[in-house]
Amino acid sequence: MKITALLVLKCTGEGSDPVILVNASDVSHFGYFQRHSVKEFIIFVGRTVAKRTPQGQRQSVQHEEYKVHSYNRNGLCALGFMDDHYPIRSAFSLLNQVIDEYQKAFGESWRTVQEDSNQPWPYLNEALQKFQDPAEADKLLKIQRELDETKIILHKTIDSVLARGEKLDSLVEKSSDLSAASQMFYKQAKKTNQCCTIL
């Protein structure tokens, strides 16, 4: 799962091209001579998808093994270029956070911007790195992953207890210290308790 780029654009929706407010990209996994072309392609596709995303709407556009997720909130549009395996809910959660943070940092100043900006915004670069793991963007996914890990540990614990129980059986049979009546009681108790065992 990989995020290649995050962009924030101003989308007026009046037939004019969207204006790029900030962008961050990680094209290091492309060949050195391809990187400039990839960045240009990201800008082109970003403008195209943002222009076609109505206000208040979210959409995902598939291109080969990549998806472009877009969220337009009242003319402020966030886009994410991600591979096909990045969870959609995490992607839109990330885009929502990007818009929230942009509005906290810049307020409504984006409404007066008329041309593309190269203004640095460290948060976007940090988000590009931090949210490579979808669980960071989606709290439910993070909780689910923790529950899965706990479930694995619990299964291992139950398996080890069952293994110890089998060893206890062999020890009881081998013990000369226990009378035949005690061994019979142990076996009968074990049979009775088997109906209550949860696997």
C-alpha positions in Angstrom: 0.0 0.0 0.0 1.5 3.3 -1.1 0.5 6.9 -1.3 2.3 8.6 -4.2 0.9 12.1 -3.9 -1.4 14.4 -2.0 -2.8 17.6 -3.4 -5.1 20.4 -2.3 -6.8 22.5 -5.0 -9.2 25.3 -5.3 -12.2 24.2 -7.5 -14.5 27.1 -8.5 -16.6 24.9 -10.8 -17.2 27.7 -13.2 -15.5 26.1 -16.2 -12.0 27.3 -15.1 -9.2 24.9 -14.2 -8.7 24.1 -10.6 -5.8 26.0 -8.9 -3.2 24.0 -7.0 -2.8 25.3 -3.5 -0.3 22.8 -2.1 1.0 19.4 -3.2 3.4 16.7 -2.0 4.6 13.7 -3.8 6.9 10.8 -3.4 8.0 9.5 -6.8 11.2 7.8 -5.5 9.9 4.3 -6.6 9.9 5.5 -10.2 13.0 5.6 -12.3 15.1 8.7 -12.1 14.3 9.8 -15.7 10.6 9.2 -15.3 10.1 11.3 -12.1 9.6 14.6 -13.8 7.0 13.1 -16.2 5.3 11.4 -13.3 5.0 14.7 -11.4 3.5 16.4 -14.5 1.1 13.5 -14.9 0.0 13.8 -11.3 -0.7 17.5 -11.8 -2.7 16.9 -15.0 -4.8 14.0 -13.6 -5.3 15.9 -10.3 -6.7 18.9 -12.1 -8.9 16.7 -14.3 -10.4 14.7 -11.4 -10.8 17.7 -9.2 -12.6 19.6 -12.0 -15.1 16.7 -12.3 -15.7 16.2 -8.6 -18.9 18.1 -7.6 -18.9 20.1 -4.4 -19.7 18.0 -1.3 -18.9 14.8 -3.2 -16.3 12.1 -3.0 -15.1 9.9 -5.9 -12.5 7.4 -6.8 -11.0 7.1 -10.3 -9.1 3.9 -11.3 -6.1 4.2 -13.6 -4.1 1.0 -14.1 -2.9 -0.1 -10.6 -3.5 3.3 -9.1 -6.6 5.1 -7.7 -7.2 8.8 -7.4 -9.4 9.6 -4.5 -11.0 13.0 -4.5 -13.1 14.9 -1.9 -14.5 18.4 -2.7 -15.6 20.3 0.4 -17.2 23.7 -0.7 -14.6 24.3 -3.4 -11.6 23.1 -1.4 -10.6 19.8 -3.0 -8.2 17.2 -1.6 -6.8 14.5 -3.8 -4.7 11.4 -3.0 -2.9 9.2 -5.6 -2.7 5.7 -4.0 -2.1 2.2 -5.2 -5.1 -0.1 -5.7 -4.6 -1.9 -2.3 -5.0 1.2 -0.1 -8.4 1.0 1.7 -10.9 3.4 0.4 -12.3 4.3 3.9 -8.7 5.2 5.0 -8.1 7.2 1.9 -11.2 9.4 2.4 -10.5 9.7 6.1 -7.0 11.0 5.2 -8.4 13.5 2.7 -10.9 14.8 5.3 -8.0 15.3 7.7 -5.9 17.1 5.1 -8.8 19.5 4.4 -9.3 20.1 8.1 -5.6 20.8 8.7 -5.4 23.1 5.6 -8.3 25.2 6.9 -6.8 25.4 10.3 -3.4 26.5 8.8 -4.7 28.9 6.1 -8.3 29.7 6.9 -10.3 31.1 4.0 -7.2 32.7 2.3 -7.4 30.0 -0.4 -10.6 31.6 -1.9 -8.5 34.6 -3.2 -5.8 32.5 -4.8 -5.8 32.9 -8.6 -2.8 30.8 -9.8 -0.9 27.7 -8.8 1.1 28.1 -5.6 4.4 26.6 -4.6 3.9 27.6 -1.0 5.5 25.0 1.3 3.3 23.2 3.8 5.2 20.8 6.0 2.1 19.1 7.2 1.4 17.6 3.8 4.8 16.1 3.5 4.5 14.7 7.0 1.0 13.3 6.2 2.4 11.7 3.0 5.0 9.8 5.1 2.8 9.1 8.2 -0.3 7.8 6.4 1.6 5.2 4.2 0.1 2.9 6.9 -3.7 3.1 6.4 -4.3 2.3 10.1 -2.9 5.8 10.9 -5.7 7.4 8.9 -8.5 5.2 9.9 -9.1 4.7 13.7 -11.5 1.7 13.1 -8.9 -0.1 11.0 -6.3 0.5 13.7 -8.6 -0.9 16.4 -9.4 -3.9 14.1 -5.7 -4.6 13.6 -5.1 -4.5 17.4 -8.1 -6.8 18.0 -6.7 -9.2 15.4 -3.3 -9.2 17.2 -5.0 -9.8 20.5 -7.0 -12.6 19.0 -3.8 -14.3 17.7 -2.2 -14.0 21.1 -5.3 -15.4 22.8 -5.3 -18.4 20.4 -1.6 -19.0 21.1 -2.3 -18.9 24.8 -5.2 -21.3 24.5 -3.1 -23.7 22.4 -0.3 -23.6 25.0 -2.9 -24.4 27.8 -4.3 -27.3 25.8 -0.8 -28.6 25.2 -0.1 -28.4 28.9 -3.4 -30.2 29.5 -2.3 -33.1 27.3 1.0 -33.3 29.2 -0.9 -33.4 32.4 -2.9 -36.4 31.1 0.2 -38.3 30.5 1.7 -37.4 33.9 -1.5 -38.6 35.6 -1.4 -41.9 33.8 2.3 -42.4 34.7 2.0 -41.5 38.3 2.3 -44.3 40.7 1.5 -42.0 43.6 -2.2 -41.7 42.6 -4.6 -44.4 43.5 -6.8 -46.0 40.8 -9.7 -44.1 42.3 -8.0 -40.7 41.9 -7.0 -41.5 38.3 -10.6 -42.4 37.6 -11.9 -39.2 39.2 -9.5 -37.1 37.1 -10.5 -38.8 33.9 -14.2 -38.5 34.7 -13.9 -34.8 35.6 -12.0 -34.2 32.4 -14.8 -35.8 30.3 -17.4 -33.8 32.2 -15.6 -30.5 31.6 -15.1 -31.2 27.8 -18.7 -30.2 27.1 -17.9 -26.7 28.4 -14.6 -26.2 26.5 -14.7 -23.4 23.9 -12.4 -23.8 20.9 
